[in-house]
Amino acid sequence: MTISRARALALLATVPALARCSARNGTIRVGSKNFTESIVIAEIYAQTLERAGLSVERRLNLGSTQIALAAMARGDIDLYPEYTGTALIDVLHLAPLDSPHAIYETVRAAFARSYGITWLAPSPMNDSQGIATTAAIAARYRLRTLSDLALAAPRLRLATIPEFLSRPDGLPGLQRRYGGFHFASVRTYDIALKYQALLDGSADVATAFTTDGEIASAHLVLLDDDRHLWPAYNVAPIVRSAVLAREPRIAHALDAIAPAITSAAAQRMNAAVEGERKDPADVAAAFLAAQAR
């Protein structure tokens, strides 16, 4: 969902771009946005449908949310992975809600009414904003929650990206919701370098997205947003309702795999593609094989 995964696109550049052509009768066209996590989850969906006996055509790496939704509207794709928070805030332009269930129900009803799109079961995976630190720093300063960090901030150095300092859901939002959050120093980095600053000791805490692969690969501690500043960004398949009516096996298959797509699983899969340079299709296949054991 985030620019932080743009470095993976060089690996994924060979994924075909969208072509305007009609799919074969009965073929389910699965799309994705243009970042690692979306491509891997779309592969999980595609392979799950194939295991259910459906014919699948992949149209991955399309681009932004707006491009993916436009492809749905034209009928160029039939489904893709979307995030509840993205739909609520970026598509519907509604205010954040505290409850993940309320967010899901709001976007489910609005998409059915306005777009002819059905949201299937959401996964527990939540790709929201966060703040991460090393296990050593967390132990030294007794950091478990953002409330802990708000108090300890004057002794700590923050690594972040420039936009976090001005966004209402960034540092100003933390200060408003929690109080405190006045760091000893704040340095901004290119989005791909803030974790390196944390790991080489140039910073004590770093802003994060909660399914970033670095959290898993570097064994970082993600602090709990105990006052719920950031809305949930649960992932779910969104499907053209007309296609779902024609082929109900889509819902049966994808609803069954949804609970297994957790934040920890997404972190590991993102790390495998971005850090280990594995192919997204192979990572998705390994994930599904593990669920079958």
Backbone as CSV, one residue per row, in Angstrom:
resi,resn,N_x,N_y,N_z,CA_x,CA_y,CA_z,C_x,C_y,C_z
1,MET,0.811,-1.189,0.000,0.000,0.000,0.000,0.846,1.241,0.000
2,THR,2.096,1.098,0.171,2.929,2.240,0.485,4.090,2.369,-0.475
3,ILE,4.611,3.584,-0.561,5.748,3.854,-1.413,6.978,3.107,-0.929
4,SER,7.022,2.729,0.346,8.188,2.059,0.896,8.525,0.785,0.159
5,ARG,7.570,0.241,-0.578,7.830,-0.994,-1.290,8.183,-0.767,-2.747
6,ALA,8.422,0.472,-3.129,8.708,0.769,-4.528,9.991,0.101,-4.996
7,ARG,10.917,-0.121,-4.086,12.182,-0.724,-4.508,12.000,-2.144,-5.019
8,ALA,10.875,-2.769,-4.651,10.619,-4.114,-5.152,10.149,-4.116,-6.596
9,LEU,9.791,-2.957,-7.128,9.199,-2.926,-8.456,10.191,-3.289,-9.553
10,ALA,11.471,-3.054,-9.299,12.456,-3.451,-10.302,12.401,-4.958,-10.525
11,LEU,12.222,-5.691,-9.424,12.095,-7.134,-9.515,10.826,-7.525,-10.242
12,LEU,9.770,-6.709,-10.076,8.455,-7.066,-10.584,8.155,-6.429,-11.936
13,ALA,9.158,-5.774,-12.524,8.909,-5.008,-13.744,8.496,-5.889,-14.914
14,THR,8.795,-7.180,-14.823,8.427,-8.065,-15.919,6.981,-8.509,-15.866
15,VAL,6.266,-8.158,-14.786,4.850,-8.514,-14.719,4.106,-7.737,-15.794
16,PRO,3.296,-8.386,-16.611,2.651,-7.689,-17.728,1.733,-6.580,-17.259
17,ALA,1.730,-5.494,-17.991,0.780,-4.397,-17.737,-0.587,-4.799,-18.248
18,LEU,-1.589,-4.035,-17.840,-2.965,-4.322,-18.253,-3.113,-4.200,-19.763
19,ALA,-3.738,-5.195,-20.361,-4.037,-5.147,-21.792,-5.550,-5.156,-21.958
20,ARG,-6.053,-4.266,-22.787,-7.492,-4.213,-23.024,-7.882,-5.322,-23.990
21,CYS,-8.355,-6.427,-23.438,-8.841,-7.501,-24.285,-9.850,-8.305,-23.482
22,SER,-10.696,-9.023,-24.166,-11.732,-9.780,-23.479,-11.158,-11.094,-22.980
23,ALA,-11.489,-11.437,-21.737,-11.069,-12.719,-21.189,-11.913,-13.827,-21.790
24,ARG,-11.381,-15.044,-21.743,-12.146,-16.198,-22.175,-13.363,-16.361,-21.277
25,ASN,-14.429,-16.948,-21.804,-15.639,-17.173,-21.015,-15.298,-17.974,-19.772
26,GLY,-15.781,-17.486,-18.630,-15.577,-18.206,-17.386,-14.255,-17.952,-16.714
27,THR,-13.363,-17.221,-17.319,-12.066,-16.930,-16.732,-12.189,-15.761,-15.759
28,ILE,-11.623,-15.926,-14.571,-11.641,-14.877,-13.556,-10.348,-14.081,-13.680
29,ARG,-10.489,-12.793,-13.885,-9.320,-11.932,-14.084,-8.963,-11.257,-12.757
30,VAL,-7.788,-11.627,-12.233,-7.337,-11.143,-10.927,-6.311,-10.040,-11.133
31,GLY,-6.551,-8.885,-10.525,-5.631,-7.766,-10.633,-4.924,-7.478,-9.325
32,SER,-4.013,-6.523,-9.370,-3.354,-6.038,-8.157,-2.877,-4.619,-8.391
33,LYS,-2.554,-3.950,-7.310,-1.870,-2.666,-7.415,-0.385,-2.923,-7.672
34,ASN,0.396,-1.857,-7.649,1.787,-1.982,-8.110,2.787,-1.966,-6.968
35,PHE,2.546,-2.763,-5.919,3.555,-2.912,-4.875,3.538,-4.353,-4.384
36,THR,4.612,-4.724,-3.725,4.875,-6.114,-3.384,3.697,-6.795,-2.721
37,GLU,3.212,-6.223,-1.647,2.176,-6.884,-0.852,0.919,-7.152,-1.679
38,SER,0.499,-6.172,-2.468,-0.692,-6.351,-3.288,-0.490,-7.461,-4.310
39,ILE,0.695,-7.519,-4.909,0.974,-8.546,-5.914,0.989,-9.933,-5.276
40,VAL,1.625,-10.066,-4.118,1.683,-11.376,-3.456,0.281,-11.828,-3.045
41,ILE,-0.511,-10.938,-2.459,-1.853,-11.332,-2.028,-2.727,-11.650,-3.232
42,ALA,-2.589,-10.900,-4.322,-3.336,-11.230,-5.538,-2.952,-12.615,-6.047
43,GLU,-1.669,-12.962,-5.933,-1.220,-14.305,-6.321,-1.852,-15.365,-5.416
44,ILE,-1.941,-15.072,-4.121,-2.618,-16.005,-3.218,-4.062,-16.207,-3.665
45,TYR,-4.746,-15.119,-3.999,-6.124,-15.230,-4.468,-6.187,-16.042,-5.765
46,ALA,-5.305,-15.723,-6.706,-5.331,-16.407,-8.000,-5.083,-17.903,-7.841
47,GLN,-4.078,-18.250,-7.062,-3.754,-19.669,-6.886,-4.844,-20.400,-6.102
48,THR,-5.473,-19.707,-5.156,-6.583,-20.305,-4.414,-7.750,-20.610,-5.344
49,LEU,-8.054,-19.695,-6.244,-9.147,-19.925,-7.199,-8.804,-21.062,-8.146
50,GLU,-7.555,-21.134,-8.575,-7.145,-22.238,-9.450,-7.288,-23.577,-8.736
51,ARG,-6.933,-23.616,-7.450,-7.082,-24.856,-6.680,-8.547,-25.238,-6.520
52,ALA,-9.428,-24.249,-6.613,-10.870,-24.518,-6.535,-11.456,-24.907,-7.889
53,GLY,-10.621,-25.015,-8.898,-11.059,-25.460,-10.211,-11.459,-24.368,-11.171
54,LEU,-11.166,-23.110,-10.820,-11.522,-21.990,-11.687,-10.366,-21.619,-12.604
55,SER,-10.710,-21.120,-13.780,-9.708,-20.602,-14.712,-9.397,-19.147,-14.346
56,VAL,-8.106,-18.820,-14.261,-7.685,-17.501,-13.794,-6.740,-16.860,-14.796
57,GLU,-6.938,-15.580,-15.008,-5.992,-14.767,-15.770,-5.462,-13.679,-14.849
58,ARG,-4.150,-13.522,-14.799,-3.537,-12.522,-13.928,-3.295,-11.227,-14.680
59,ARG,-3.701,-10.127,-14.068,-3.432,-8.789,-14.604,-2.885,-7.955,-13.441
60,LEU,-1.647,-8.244,-13.089,-1.046,-7.701,-11.874,-0.248,-6.433,-12.166
61,ASN,0.143,-5.748,-11.054,1.025,-4.574,-11.164,0.371,-3.442,-11.947
62,LEU,-0.919,-3.207,-11.707,-1.658,-2.231,-12.511,-1.278,-0.795,-12.208
63,GLY,-1.130,-0.460,-10.935,-0.862,0.919,-10.556,-1.569,1.250,-9.256
64,SER,-2.053,2.473,-9.163,-2.640,2.997,-7.932,-4.036,2.438,-7.682
65,THR,-4.591,2.811,-6.538,-5.975,2.463,-6.219,-6.923,2.937,-7.314
66,GLN,-6.737,4.163,-7.775,-7.630,4.719,-8.787,-7.573,3.913,-10.087
67,ILE,-6.375,3.472,-10.458,-6.221,2.682,-11.684,-6.886,1.320,-11.517
68,ALA,-6.700,0.692,-10.361,-7.309,-0.620,-10.127,-8.829,-0.532,-10.141
69,LEU,-9.382,0.497,-9.499,-10.834,0.649,-9.491,-11.381,0.950,-10.886
70,ALA,-10.632,1.728,-11.657,-11.069,2.010,-13.033,-11.081,0.734,-13.863
71,ALA,-10.103,-0.127,-13.640,-10.072,-1.412,-14.346,-11.270,-2.270,-13.960
72,MET,-11.664,-2.217,-12.687,-12.868,-2.935,-12.255,-14.105,-2.363,-12.947
73,ALA,-14.198,-1.043,-12.997,-15.371,-0.400,-13.591,-15.516,-0.751,-15.068
74,ARG,-14.385,-0.862,-15.775,-14.414,-1.210,-17.198,-14.636,-2.698,-17.426
75,GLY,-14.514,-3.498,-16.371,-14.598,-4.943,-16.542,-13.309,-5.560,-17.017
76,ASP,-12.199,-4.830,-16.932,-10.907,-5.375,-17.339,-10.369,-6.376,-16.315
77,ILE,-10.746,-6.200,-15.046,-10.440,-7.185,-14.018,-11.717,-7.466,-13.241
78,ASP,-11.748,-8.622,-12.577,-12.933,-9.029,-11.826,-12.752,-8.892,-10.321
79,LEU,-11.517,-8.926,-9.856,-11.274,-8.781,-8.428,-9.833,-8.370,-8.189
80,TYR,-9.589,-7.775,-7.027,-8.226,-7.482,-6.588,-8.236,-7.253,-5.081
81,PRO,-7.079,-7.303,-4.413,-7.026,-7.038,-2.971,-7.079,-5.544,-2.678
82,GLU,-7.979,-5.155,-1.775,-8.090,-3.755,-1.378,-8.058,-3.670,0.145
83,TYR,-7.763,-2.477,0.643,-7.627,-2.241,2.075,-8.815,-1.417,2.567
84,THR,-9.359,-1.819,3.719,-10.541,-1.135,4.235,-10.272,0.345,4.506
85,GLY,-9.127,0.652,5.112,-8.802,2.046,5.411,-8.611,2.873,4.155
86,THR,-7.995,2.281,3.135,-7.815,2.985,1.859,-9.171,3.299,1.235
87,ALA,-10.068,2.316,1.254,-11.399,2.531,0.682,-12.153,3.614,1.437
88,LEU,-12.071,3.589,2.757,-12.795,4.558,3.574,-12.298,5.978,3.349
89,ILE,-10.958,6.142,3.396,-10.381,7.484,3.413,-10.068,7.993,2.007
90,ASP,-9.421,7.161,1.188,-8.949,7.620,-0.121,-9.996,7.517,-1.227
91,VAL,-10.909,6.539,-1.109,-11.936,6.372,-2.149,-13.228,7.088,-1.760
92,LEU,-13.728,6.803,-0.561,-15.002,7.390,-0.131,-14.842,8.759,0.518
93,HIS,-13.605,9.100,0.879,-13.292,10.403,1.494,-14.088,10.631,2.782
94,LEU,-14.159,9.578,3.587,-14.824,9.658,4.876,-13.797,9.773,5.998
95,ALA,-14.246,10.209,7.149,-13.348,10.347,8.295,-12.978,8.974,8.839
96,PRO,-11.775,8.841,9.432,-11.380,7.562,10.035,-12.371,7.128,11.111
97,LEU,-12.527,5.820,11.267,-13.362,5.227,12.300,-12.494,4.362,13.202
98,ASP,-12.848,4.267,14.474,-12.034,3.512,15.422,-12.173,2.006,15.254
99,SER,-13.336,1.545,14.887,-13.616,0.105,14.860,-13.317,-0.498,13.493
100,PRO,-12.466,-1.537,13.434,-12.238,-2.223,12.153,-13.537,-2.757,11.545
101,HIS,-14.433,-3.259,12.400,-15.714,-3.773,11.900,-16.552,-2.656,11.289
102,ALA,-16.578,-1.494,11.950,-17.342,-0.358,11.420,-16.778,0.108,10.086
103,ILE,-15.446,0.122,9.962,-14.830,0.500,8.690,-15.253,-0.468,7.599
104,TYR,-15.146,-1.773,7.897,-15.496,-2.784,6.893,-16.962,-2.661,6.470
105,GLU,-17.856,-2.540,7.433,-19.279,-2.460,7.100,-19.602,-1.193,6.312
106,THR,-18.908,-0.097,6.621,-19.134,1.154,5.888,-18.719,1.021,4.431
107,VAL,-17.508,0.485,4.192,-17.042,0.381,2.807,-17.803,-0.710,2.059
108,ARG,-18.186,-1.788,2.749,-18.933,-2.860,2.097,-20.258,-2.322,1.547
109,ALA,-20.975,-1.590,2.372,-22.266,-1.063,1.933,-22.106,-0.026,0.824
110,ALA,-21.127,0.866,0.965,-20.949,1.935,-0.025,-20.503,1.388,-1.375
111,PHE,-19.610,0.418,-1.388,-19.131,-0.144,-2.652,-20.233,-0.925,-3.354
112,ALA,-21.051,-1.645,-2.592,-22.155,-2.374,-3.209,-23.153,-1.402,-3.838
113,ARG,-23.419,-0.332,-3.136,-24.409,0.639,-3.595,-23.900,1.477,-4.771
114,SER,-22.663,1.930,-4.698,-22.170,2.909,-5.674,-21.390,2.304,-6.830
115,TYR,-20.770,1.127,-6.613,-19.853,0.590,-7.623,-20.233,-0.793,-8.128
116,GLY,-21.227,-1.442,-7.538,-21.521,-2.814,-7.940,-20.390,-3.760,-7.599
117,ILE,-19.738,-3.515,-6.467,-18.594,-4.306,-6.028,-18.908,-4.912,-4.661
118,THR,-18.581,-6.186,-4.508,-18.789,-6.896,-3.246,-17.464,-7.085,-2.524
119,TRP,-17.449,-6.740,-1.235,-16.304,-7.037,-0.382,-16.492,-8.429,0.212
120,LEU,-15.525,-9.310,-0.006,-15.552,-10.614,0.643,-14.947,-10.493,2.044
121,ALA,-14.779,-11.618,2.720,-14.331,-11.600,4.115,-12.963,-10.932,4.241
122,PRO,-12.801,-10.023,5.202,-11.490,-9.389,5.409,-10.540,-10.314,6.142
123,SER,-9.269,-10.112,5.919,-8.232,-10.843,6.645,-7.844,-10.074,7.900
124,PRO,-7.267,-10.764,8.885,-6.768,-10.048,10.064,-5.565,-9.163,9.768
125,MET,-4.888,-9.395,8.644,-3.749,-8.568,8.264,-4.135,-7.096,8.224
126,ASN,-3.340,-6.265,8.887,-3.633,-4.837,8.997,-2.384,-4.053,8.620
127,ASP,-2.397,-3.457,7.446,-1.250,-2.678,6.967,-1.497,-1.206,7.271
128,SER,-1.397,-0.871,8.551,-1.623,0.495,8.998,-0.283,1.153,9.321
129,GLN,-0.348,2.375,9.822,0.864,3.046,10.257,1.306,2.509,11.618
130,GLY,2.582,2.705,11.935,3.094,2.250,13.212,4.441,2.882,13.510
131,ILE,4.977,2.549,14.663,6.330,2.946,15.048,7.039,1.702,15.558
132,ALA,8.247,1.485,15.058,9.018,0.291,15.383,10.326,0.665,16.059
133,THR,10.864,-0.282,16.787,12.165,-0.112,17.420,12.834,-1.473,17.527
134,THR,14.058,-1.489,17.970,14.747,-2.757,18.171,14.337,-3.361,19.507
135,ALA,14.555,-4.658,19.655,14.245,-5.318,20.929,15.073,-4.730,22.056
136,ALA,16.319,-4.360,21.754,17.196,-3.807,22.792,16.682,-2.459,23.295
137,ILE,16.278,-1.588,22.378,15.748,-0.280,22.783,14.435,-0.449,23.536
138,ALA,13.580,-1.343,23.054,12.301,-1.569,23.724,12.511,-2.030,25.163
139,ALA,13.490,-2.917,25.360,13.759,-3.400,26.715,14.373,-2.301,27.582
140,ARG,15.305,-1.534,27.010,16.006,-0.506,27.785,15.051,0.567,28.294
141,TYR,14.098,0.968,27.446,13.198,2.068,27.815,11.794,1.582,28.175
142,ARG,11.621,0.260,28.260,10.337,-0.330,28.615,9.223,0.162,27.701
143,LEU,9.457,-0.021,26.405,8.510,0.427,25.386,7.671,-0.748,24.915
144,ARG,6.393,-0.653,25.120,5.458,-1.651,24.612,4.343,-0.986,23.801
145,THR,3.948,0.205,24.199,2.843,0.920,23.560,3.285,2.316,23.138
146,LEU,2.447,2.955,22.339,2.716,4.345,21.980,2.578,5.269,23.187
147,SER,1.775,4.902,24.157,1.721,5.687,25.396,3.071,5.663,26.109
148,ASP,3.722,4.497,26.127,5.069,4.410,26.700,6.028,5.321,25.938
149,LEU,5.930,5.288,24.604,6.832,6.080,23.780,6.594,7.575,23.958
150,ALA,5.342,7.983,24.128,5.036,9.406,24.329,5.816,9.966,25.518
151,LEU,5.940,9.176,26.582,6.652,9.626,27.779,8.167,9.560,27.608
152,ALA,8.639,8.527,26.886,10.085,8.329,26.741,10.694,9.154,25.620
153,ALA,9.868,9.777,24.769,10.345,10.457,23.567,11.475,11.453,23.808
154,PRO,11.479,12.249,24.899,12.570,13.213,25.072,13.970,12.584,25.151
155,ARG,14.036,11.272,25.377,15.334,10.599,25.446,15.670,9.837,24.169
156,LEU,14.826,9.958,23.154,14.943,9.100,21.981,15.027,9.905,20.690
157,ARG,15.648,9.270,19.665,15.799,9.875,18.338,14.859,9.170,17.365
158,LEU,14.096,9.954,16.617,13.119,9.421,15.667,13.654,9.508,14.242
159,ALA,13.530,8.411,13.508,13.786,8.398,12.060,12.443,8.288,11.354
160,THR,12.195,9.167,10.394,10.895,9.160,9.738,11.035,9.677,8.310
161,ILE,9.907,9.820,7.645,9.874,10.399,6.303,9.286,11.806,6.415
162,PRO,9.585,12.710,5.488,9.179,14.113,5.653,7.687,14.309,5.879
163,GLU,6.845,13.579,5.156,5.397,13.824,5.244,4.839,13.487,6.624
164,PHE,5.512,12.605,7.379,5.011,12.225,8.698,4.994,13.405,9.659
165,LEU,5.842,14.401,9.405,5.941,15.540,10.317,4.790,16.523,10.162
166,SER,4.058,16.455,9.065,2.988,17.424,8.831,1.610,16.797,8.668
167,ARG,1.543,15.513,8.366,0.235,14.873,8.175,-0.562,14.896,9.477
168,PRO,-1.872,15.105,9.394,-2.676,15.105,10.622,-2.677,13.759,11.341
169,ASP,-2.423,12.667,10.603,-2.324,11.360,11.256,-0.865,10.962,11.489
170,GLY,0.063,11.933,11.351,1.477,11.701,11.633,1.842,12.214,13.017
171,LEU,2.980,12.911,13.105,3.437,13.389,14.408,2.433,14.340,15.070
172,PRO,1.814,15.279,14.326,0.794,16.124,14.975,-0.353,15.312,15.575
173,GLY,-0.753,14.245,14.889,-1.820,13.408,15.413,-1.408,12.662,16.670
174,LEU,-0.168,12.176,16.688,0.336,11.511,17.892,0.340,12.468,19.080
175,GLN,0.821,13.674,18.850,0.887,14.656,19.938,-0.512,15.032,20.423
176,ARG,-1.448,15.102,19.507,-2.823,15.454,19.886,-3.494,14.313,20.646
177,ARG,-3.328,13.078,20.177,-4.032,11.945,20.782,-3.384,11.486,22.088
178,TYR,-2.027,11.484,22.108,-1.319,10.911,23.254,-0.717,11.952,24.189
179,GLY,-0.502,13.179,23.703,0.333,14.103,24.457,1.796,13.686,24.309
180,GLY,2.707,14.533,24.745,4.129,14.170,24.648,4.589,14.077,23.209
181,PHE,5.399,13.067,22.914,5.972,12.846,21.595,6.851,14.015,21.147
182,HIS,7.627,14.533,22.081,8.623,15.553,21.757,9.997,14.883,21.851
183,PHE,10.509,14.477,20.690,11.713,13.659,20.637,12.979,14.475,20.869
184,ALA,14.029,13.795,21.322,15.334,14.439,21.482,15.823,14.955,20.139
185,SER,15.565,14.199,19.073,15.888,14.656,17.722,14.986,13.931,16.737
186,VAL,14.724,14.594,15.626,13.920,14.017,14.545,14.688,14.220,13.251
187,ARG,14.975,13.126,12.571,15.647,13.212,11.270,14.797,12.530,10.222
188,THR,14.726,13.142,9.053,13.961,12.556,7.961,14.899,11.856,6.985
189,TYR,14.384,10.795,6.403,15.163,9.937,5.504,14.325,9.600,4.285
190,ASP,15.001,9.175,3.240,14.321,8.515,2.147,13.588,7.319,2.729
191,ILE,12.439,7.009,2.165,11.577,5.996,2.768,12.261,4.635,2.899
192,ALA,13.209,4.344,2.017,13.886,3.052,2.067,15.039,3.026,3.056
193,LEU,15.398,4.157,3.635,16.590,4.232,4.487,16.285,4.380,5.974
194,LYS,15.035,4.602,6.336,14.765,4.850,7.754,15.020,3.625,8.620
195,TYR,14.786,2.430,8.089,15.091,1.235,8.871,16.601,1.065,9.044
196,GLN,17.355,1.436,8.027,18.807,1.338,8.147,19.312,2.252,9.253
197,ALA,18.726,3.443,9.367,19.100,4.356,10.446,18.830,3.732,11.808
198,LEU,17.733,3.020,11.922,17.397,2.343,13.173,18.396,1.226,13.472
199,LEU,18.734,0.456,12.465,19.596,-0.702,12.670,21.050,-0.335,12.852
200,ASP,21.503,0.790,12.282,22.916,1.160,12.460,23.135,2.063,13.672
201,GLY,22.070,2.315,14.451,22.201,3.080,15.683,22.083,4.577,15.521
202,SER,21.728,5.053,14.321,21.543,6.492,14.122,20.203,6.981,14.661
203,ALA,19.296,6.059,14.942,17.980,6.401,15.482,17.569,5.332,16.474
204,ASP,16.628,5.685,17.336,16.130,4.743,18.342,14.773,4.159,17.972
205,VAL,13.956,4.935,17.281,12.645,4.473,16.818,12.449,4.985,15.396
206,ALA,11.598,4.287,14.644,11.346,4.673,13.252,9.883,4.476,12.922
207,THR,9.343,5.365,12.118,7.982,5.164,11.639,7.960,3.964,10.700
208,ALA,6.803,3.316,10.635,6.701,2.052,9.909,5.311,1.903,9.322
209,PHE,5.175,0.927,8.454,3.874,0.383,8.100,3.853,-1.037,8.643
210,THR,2.743,-1.440,9.196,2.744,-2.574,10.103,2.983,-3.928,9.455
211,THR,2.978,-3.994,8.124,3.326,-5.251,7.471,4.635,-5.147,6.692
212,ASP,5.436,-4.118,6.943,6.734,-3.997,6.280,7.570,-5.248,6.514
213,GLY,8.246,-5.702,5.474,9.068,-6.900,5.596,10.206,-6.748,6.577
214,GLU,10.709,-5.525,6.735,11.838,-5.306,7.645,11.485,-5.626,9.096
215,ILE,10.226,-5.500,9.450,9.818,-5.813,10.824,10.100,-7.276,11.127
216,ALA,9.806,-8.133,10.163,10.073,-9.561,10.344,11.550,-9.883,10.176
217,SER,12.169,-9.381,9.103,13.544,-9.788,8.799,14.537,-9.265,9.821
218,ALA,14.280,-8.090,10.415,15.194,-7.522,11.408,14.716,-7.754,12.849
219,HIS,13.630,-8.493,13.010,13.099,-8.835,14.340,12.828,-7.574,15.162
220,LEU,12.146,-6.617,14.534,11.838,-5.360,15.214,10.585,-5.498,16.076
221,VAL,10.440,-4.571,17.009,9.279,-4.513,17.894,8.356,-3.411,17.383
222,LEU,7.110,-3.755,17.115,6.113,-2.789,16.666,5.289,-2.377,17.878
223,LEU,5.295,-1.091,18.193,4.621,-0.609,19.395,3.107,-0.544,19.187
224,ASP,2.372,-0.906,20.228,0.920,-0.989,20.152,0.294,0.408,20.180
225,ASP,-0.576,0.673,19.222,-1.331,1.935,19.166,-2.495,1.821,20.142
226,ASP,-2.201,1.969,21.434,-3.171,1.654,22.477,-4.297,2.675,22.584
227,ARG,-4.147,3.852,21.988,-5.241,4.824,21.970,-5.878,4.948,20.589
228,HIS,-5.517,4.050,19.700,-6.203,3.866,18.416,-6.253,5.141,17.577
229,LEU,-5.075,5.704,17.337,-5.000,6.855,16.435,-5.235,6.434,14.993
230,TRP,-4.615,5.333,14.603,-4.619,4.949,13.193,-5.724,3.957,12.890
231,PRO,-6.494,4.190,11.832,-7.570,3.253,11.478,-6.994,1.945,10.942
232,ALA,-7.836,0.930,10.947,-7.420,-0.376,10.415,-7.362,-0.336,8.894
233,TYR,-6.385,-1.046,8.360,-6.258,-1.247,6.916,-6.242,-2.750,6.662
234,ASN,-7.376,-3.405,6.966,-7.474,-4.844,6.707,-7.623,-5.082,5.211
235,VAL,-6.997,-6.141,4.729,-7.074,-6.454,3.300,-8.215,-7.432,3.061
236,ALA,-8.854,-7.307,1.908,-9.943,-8.212,1.514,-10.041,-8.231,-0.003
237,PRO,-10.549,-9.322,-0.565,-10.820,-9.317,-2.008,-12.070,-8.483,-2.282
238,ILE,-12.010,-7.619,-3.275,-13.222,-6.960,-3.753,-13.503,-7.486,-5.159
239,VAL,-14.769,-7.838,-5.388,-15.167,-8.588,-6.579,-16.332,-7.883,-7.252
240,ARG,-16.309,-7.838,-8.561,-17.473,-7.316,-9.287,-18.680,-8.195,-8.958
241,SER,-19.750,-7.578,-8.485,-20.905,-8.335,-7.991,-21.518,-9.218,-9.075
242,ALA,-21.507,-8.755,-10.321,-22.074,-9.559,-11.406,-21.283,-10.841,-11.614
243,VAL,-19.963,-10.743,-11.467,-19.111,-11.932,-11.619,-19.341,-12.890,-10.464
244,LEU,-19.479,-12.354,-9.258,-19.699,-13.195,-8.081,-21.041,-13.924,-8.179
245,ALA,-22.050,-13.260,-8.706,-23.353,-13.912,-8.878,-23.259,-15.065,-9.863
246,ARG,-22.418,-14.902,-10.869,-22.240,-15.950,-11.867,-21.402,-17.101,-11.341
247,GLU,-20.448,-16.792,-10.453,-19.512,-17.804,-9.988,-19.315,-17.708,-8.473
248,PRO,-20.258,-18.266,-7.686,-20.185,-18.164,-6.228,-18.998,-18.902,-5.619
249,ARG,-18.335,-19.781,-6.378,-17.156,-20.459,-5.843,-16.046,-19.472,-5.471
250,ILE,-16.062,-18.287,-6.074,-15.057,-17.273,-5.725,-15.131,-16.952,-4.241
251,ALA,-16.323,-16.686,-3.754,-16.479,-16.336,-2.337,-16.122,-17.501,-1.433
252,HIS,-16.574,-18.704,-1.773,-16.279,-19.863,-0.934,-14.777,-20.061,-0.791
253,ALA,-14.049,-19.946,-1.904,-12.609,-20.200,-1.878,-11.852,-19.101,-1.144
254,LEU,-12.157,-17.842,-1.448,-11.382,-16.745,-0.871,-11.752,-16.477,0.581
255,ASP,-13.012,-16.683,0.954,-13.381,-16.537,2.361,-12.648,-17.569,3.220
256,ALA,-12.405,-18.744,2.667,-11.743,-19.801,3.437,-10.282,-19.474,3.719
257,ILE,-9.606,-18.821,2.795,-8.178,-18.525,3.001,-7.969,-17.229,3.766
258,ALA,-8.978,-16.370,3.846,-8.819,-15.045,4.458,-8.225,-15.081,5.863
259,PRO,-8.671,-15.968,6.772,-8.134,-15.915,8.145,-6.638,-16.174,8.245
260,ALA,-6.060,-16.851,7.273,-4.635,-17.189,7.331,-3.737,-16.020,6.945
261,ILE,-4.275,-14.992,6.315,-3.464,-13.852,5.878,-3.384,-12.864,7.038
262,THR,-2.404,-13.060,7.888,-2.200,-12.236,9.077,-1.108,-11.200,8.820
263,SER,-0.967,-10.263,9.738,0.105,-9.266,9.608,1.471,-9.933,9.623
264,ALA,1.660,-10.917,10.514,2.954,-11.605,10.590,3.246,-12.350,9.293
265,ALA,2.227,-12.993,8.723,2.426,-13.691,7.452,2.789,-12.711,6.344
266,ALA,2.106,-11.565,6.314,2.408,-10.553,5.298,3.817,-10.014,5.459
267,GLN,4.256,-9.774,6.687,5.635,-9.331,6.922,6.628,-10.325,6.344
268,ARG,6.412,-11.611,6.616,7.340,-12.641,6.122,7.336,-12.692,4.598
269,MET,6.162,-12.589,3.995,6.089,-12.651,2.534,6.713,-11.426,1.891
270,ASN,6.456,-10.236,2.450,7.101,-9.030,1.929,8.620,-9.135,2.031
271,ALA,9.107,-9.656,3.159,10.555,-9.810,3.340,11.134,-10.805,2.341
272,ALA,10.392,-11.859,2.051,10.890,-12.864,1.109,11.053,-12.281,-0.287
273,VAL,10.113,-11.428,-0.713,10.202,-10.819,-2.039,11.240,-9.700,-2.061
274,GLU,11.172,-8.811,-1.081,12.011,-7.609,-1.115,13.432,-7.872,-0.628
275,GLY,13.553,-8.679,0.423,14.877,-8.923,0.986,15.592,-10.090,0.347
276,GLU,14.846,-11.181,0.102,15.454,-12.391,-0.446,15.300,-12.497,-1.952
277,ARG,14.588,-11.552,-2.552,14.400,-11.485,-4.008,13.720,-12.732,-4.578
278,LYS,12.786,-13.287,-3.818,12.021,-14.424,-4.318,10.877,-13.937,-5.199
279,ASP,10.433,-14.817,-6.091,9.340,-14.481,-6.986,8.022,-14.454,-6.214
280,PRO,7.175,-13.417,-6.422,5.909,-13.343,-5.686,5.037,-14.588,-5.840
281,ALA,5.017,-15.177,-7.027,4.201,-16.380,-7.236,4.719,-17.539,-6.398
282,ASP,6.044,-17.658,-6.285,6.627,-18.727,-5.471,6.336,-18.500,-3.994
283,VAL,6.386,-17.248,-3.558,6.098,-16.926,-2.156,4.636,-17.247,-1.845
284,ALA,3.731,-16.895,-2.748,2.317,-17.205,-2.554,2.093,-18.711,-2.511
285,ALA,2.759,-19.451,-3.396,2.600,-20.908,-3.423,3.096,-21.539,-2.126
286,ALA,4.217,-21.037,-1.596,4.739,-21.561,-0.348,3.780,-21.284,0.805
287,PHE,3.191,-20.108,0.802,2.202,-19.748,1.833,1.028,-20.719,1.797
288,LEU,0.492,-20.971,0.613,-0.672,-21.863,0.494,-0.301,-23.299,0.836
289,ALA,0.899,-23.695,0.485,1.334,-25.057,0.831,1.408,-25.227,2.346
290,ALA,1.863,-24.185,3.047,1.951,-24.243,4.499,0.571,-24.360,5.137
291,GLN,-0.443,-23.726,4.522,-1.795,-23.812,5.081,-2.387,-25.202,4.904
292,ALA,-1.910,-25.917,3.897,-2.472,-27.245,3.605,-1.890,-28.342,4.487
293,ARG,-0.825,-28.020,5.211,-0.185,-29.073,6.021,-1.020,-29.398,7.252
